[in-house]
Amino acid sequence: MNKVILIGRLTRDPEVRYSQGENATAVARFTLAVDRRFRRANDGQDADFIGCVCFGKQAEFVEKYFRQGMKMVTCGRIQTGSYVNKDGQKVYTTDVVVEEVEFGESKASNDAFQSNGGQRDFRPEPSSAMGDGFMNIPDGIDEELPFN
């Protein structure tokens, strides 16, 4: 089985091109910065940068709705390949072929992330208009509650 699930932030806007031929297909390439769970000693890197590609409607969706810094959830498979570069050297590639993509956070969370200069540890401001979904309990009602 070959299945990959990634949650990370786009390092830049997705690059979209269209294939040649009668039935041109959209091809989107992008890189996700995926945080590492643990940090190794003497290793300053705390994220992996993983190349991804998707095709067709999925590529058009990514082009339309995703921008640099946005959190993205992807499911797909690892695919390896090779090609000969202009210097005649064989170059080996590894990409994640994305089959499913979702937003990794709400638009409000992403806007707060972007306005905070891309810092990871931010606290969104509570919105009094939205409310928190809980009702305020009036003072002095403690005796009537079935739990304490």
C-alpha positions as CSV (number, residue, x, y, z in Angstrom):
1,M,0.0,0.0,0.0
2,N,1.3,3.5,-0.9
3,K,-0.6,6.2,1.0
4,V,0.5,9.5,2.3
5,I,-1.3,12.0,4.5
6,L,0.3,15.5,4.9
7,I,-0.7,18.5,6.9
8,G,1.4,21.6,6.2
9,R,1.6,25.1,5.0
10,L,2.3,26.1,1.4
11,T,5.7,27.6,0.9
12,R,4.5,29.7,-2.1
13,D,1.5,29.9,-4.3
14,P,0.8,26.8,-6.3
15,E,2.3,26.8,-9.8
16,V,-0.2,25.6,-12.4
17,R,0.5,24.7,-16.0
18,Y,-1.6,22.9,-18.7
19,S,-0.5,19.8,-20.5
20,Q,-0.1,19.9,-24.3
21,G,-2.5,18.2,-26.7
22,E,-6.2,17.9,-27.5
23,N,-7.4,17.4,-23.9
24,A,-5.3,19.9,-21.9
25,T,-5.1,18.9,-18.3
26,A,-4.2,21.3,-15.4
27,V,-1.1,20.3,-13.4
28,A,-0.4,22.0,-10.1
29,R,2.9,21.8,-8.3
30,F,3.5,23.1,-4.8
31,T,5.6,22.5,-1.8
32,L,4.3,21.9,1.7
33,A,6.3,22.7,4.9
34,V,5.3,19.9,7.3
35,D,6.4,20.4,10.9
36,R,8.4,17.6,12.5
37,R,7.1,16.1,15.7
38,F,10.6,15.9,17.3
39,R,13.7,17.9,16.9
40,R,17.1,16.1,16.6
41,A,20.1,17.4,18.4
42,N,22.4,19.6,16.2
43,D,19.6,19.9,13.6
44,G,18.2,23.4,13.2
45,Q,15.5,22.2,10.8
46,D,12.1,21.8,12.3
47,A,10.1,21.1,9.1
48,D,10.3,19.0,6.0
49,F,9.6,20.5,2.6
50,I,7.7,18.0,0.5
51,G,7.1,18.4,-3.2
52,C,3.5,17.7,-4.3
53,V,1.7,17.5,-7.6
54,C,-2.0,17.2,-8.5
55,F,-3.9,17.0,-11.8
56,G,-7.2,18.0,-13.4
57,K,-10.1,19.4,-11.3
58,Q,-8.0,19.0,-8.1
59,A,-5.2,21.2,-9.7
60,E,-7.8,23.9,-10.7
61,F,-9.2,23.8,-7.1
62,V,-5.8,24.3,-5.6
63,E,-5.0,27.1,-8.0
64,K,-8.2,28.9,-7.2
65,Y,-8.4,28.6,-3.4
66,F,-4.9,28.1,-2.0
67,R,-2.1,30.7,-1.4
68,Q,1.3,30.9,0.3
69,G,1.1,30.3,4.0
70,M,-2.3,28.5,4.0
71,K,-2.6,25.2,5.9
72,M,-3.5,22.3,3.6
73,V,-4.4,18.7,4.3
74,T,-3.5,16.3,1.5
75,C,-3.9,12.6,0.8
76,G,-2.1,10.8,-2.0
77,R,0.8,8.5,-2.9
78,I,4.5,8.7,-3.3
79,Q,5.7,8.5,-6.8
80,T,9.4,8.2,-7.9
81,G,10.8,9.0,-11.4
82,S,13.8,10.2,-13.3
83,Y,14.8,12.3,-16.2
84,V,17.9,13.4,-18.0
85,N,18.7,17.1,-17.4
86,K,20.2,19.5,-20.0
87,D,23.7,18.5,-18.8
88,G,23.0,14.9,-19.7
89,Q,22.9,13.8,-16.0
90,K,20.1,11.5,-14.7
91,V,18.0,13.2,-12.0
92,Y,15.9,11.2,-9.7
93,T,12.6,12.6,-8.4
94,T,10.2,11.9,-5.5
95,D,6.8,13.6,-5.4
96,V,3.5,13.1,-3.6
97,V,0.8,12.7,-6.1
98,V,-2.2,14.4,-4.4
99,E,-5.5,12.7,-4.8
100,E,-7.5,14.6,-2.1
101,V,-7.0,18.1,-0.7
102,E,-8.8,20.0,2.1
103,F,-8.4,23.3,3.9
104,G,-6.4,22.8,7.1
105,E,-8.0,25.6,9.0
106,S,-10.8,28.1,8.8
107,K,-10.4,31.3,6.8
108,A,-10.5,33.3,10.0
109,S,-7.6,31.3,11.5
110,N,-5.6,31.7,8.2
111,D,-6.2,35.4,8.1
112,A,-5.0,35.7,11.8
113,F,-1.9,33.6,10.9
114,Q,-1.2,35.9,7.9
115,S,-1.8,39.1,9.8
116,N,0.6,37.8,12.6
117,G,3.5,37.7,10.1
118,G,3.2,33.9,9.6
119,Q,3.9,33.1,13.3
120,R,2.6,29.7,14.4
121,D,1.8,30.4,18.0
122,F,-1.0,33.0,17.9
123,R,-4.2,33.2,19.7
124,P,-7.2,34.4,17.7
125,E,-9.2,37.2,19.3
126,P,-12.5,36.1,20.6
127,S,-15.5,37.5,18.7
128,S,-18.3,38.8,20.8
129,A,-20.6,38.8,17.8
130,M,-20.3,35.1,17.3
131,G,-20.5,34.1,20.9
132,D,-19.0,30.9,22.3
133,G,-22.2,28.8,22.2
134,F,-22.6,28.7,26.0
135,M,-25.2,30.3,28.1
136,N,-24.1,32.5,31.1
137,I,-25.3,31.0,34.4
138,P,-26.8,33.6,36.7
139,D,-25.1,34.2,40.1
140,G,-26.7,32.4,43.1
141,I,-27.9,29.4,41.2
142,D,-25.2,27.1,42.5
143,E,-27.5,25.4,45.0
144,E,-29.9,24.3,42.2
145,L,-27.3,22.6,40.0
146,P,-27.1,18.8,40.3
147,F,-23.3,18.9,40.3
148,N,-20.6,20.9,42.0
